Amino acid sequence: MAKFRAGRVGEQIKKELSQIIQSELKDPRIGFITVTGVDVTSDLSQAKVYLSVLGSDEQREATLHALARGKGFIRSEVGKRMRLRHTPELLFKFDTSIDYGSRIEALLEQINSGAAEL
C-alpha cells in the first residue's frame, strides 16, 4: 500500500518541482531543465529527482550547483503546495537515459546508412 502512495507523491512532487523551477527560481545559472522522474522512498523521507539539462557539461554542473543552493527554498515551496507533514529531502541527479537513447539512435543511423551503400 505504501508503494502506491509513494508513487502518487512522487508524481505530484514532479509536477510541483517543474512549476517551481520554471516560474519561481530566478537564478541565471539554471538552464533549460526537464524533470524526468522522481523516486520517493516508501517512508517519504527522501526523493531522488532526475533531471535532464540541455547544454554543455559546464552548464549542467552550474545548473546542479544552483539547484543545490536553492534546495531549501525548493523544499519549503513543495511542502507548502503539497501540505505534507514531512517534506522529503530532495536529491538532484542527472538523468542520462535521454543521452544514452540519442547515442544509440545515432549509432543505428550510422549502421543503416552504411548498409544502404552496399
N, C-alpha and C positions, 0 to 999 in steps of 0.2 A: 504494500500500500504506500510506503514511503517513497518508493521509486516513482510512482505516478505523480506524487506531489512535487518531488524534486524536479521532474521533467517539466511540469507546468510552471513552477517557479523559475526554472532556467529559461524557458521561452519568454516569460514576462520580463525577466531581467534583460534578456537580449533586446527586446523592444524598447525598454526604457533606456538602456545604455546607448542604443543607436540614436535615440532622440536627444539625449543629454549631450553626447559628443558632438552631434551636428549643430545643435542650437545654443547650448549653454556655455560650452568651453570656448574661450576666446584666445587660447594660446596659438601664436603664429607657427609654432613648430609642428603642430598637428596637421598632417596632410590629409589626403583622401583615404578615409578608413571605412572598412566594412566589417561589422561584427558578424562573423560567420557561424559562431556557435558558443554556447555556454554550457559547461558541465558543472552541476551542483552536487556536492556530496549529500548523502542521504540525511545527515543531521543539519543540513543547510548552514554549515559553518564556513565553507569555502566555495567559491565559484571561480572556475578557470574560464577566462574569457578569451576566445580565439579570434584574432584579428587578421585581416588581410589589408595590407597597406600598399598603395600604388606609389611607386617611386624607387629610388636607388636604396642601397643598403644604409647609407648615411641618413637618408630621410626616414627610413624605418627605425633606426636607432634613436633619432631625435624624437620621433613620434612616441616611441615606447618610453623614453625618458620623460617626456611631457605628461604622458598619462600616469606615470608613476608619481610625478609631482602633484598631480591633481586627483590622486586616488581617494583622499579623504573627502574632498568635495563631491566626487562622483558617488562614493558610497553613501554619503549623507543624503544626496538627492534621490538615489534609488530607494533608500529607507523611507523617505518622506512620501514618495509616489506610490510605493507598494504597501506601506503600513505593515511591515513585518516586525515582529518583536525583536528579533536579532537579524540585522542585515549581514549577509555573508561577506567575508573578506574577499576582495577581488584580486585575482592573479592574472595579469595580462600576458598572453603568449601569442607568438606568430602562428598563423595557420599556413603551412607550406603546401597544403594539398592543391591549391589553385596553381601554384608554380610548378608543382610536380605534374599535374594534368596537362598544362600547356607544354611542358618539355616532352612528354610522351606524344602529344599531338604533333609537335614539330618533327619528332623522330619518325613517326608514322608517315608524315607527309614526305619526308626525305626518302623513305623506303618506297613509297608509291611513285614518286617522280623518277626514281632510279629504275623501277620495274617498267615504267612506261617507255623508257628509252630503249629497252631491249627489244 
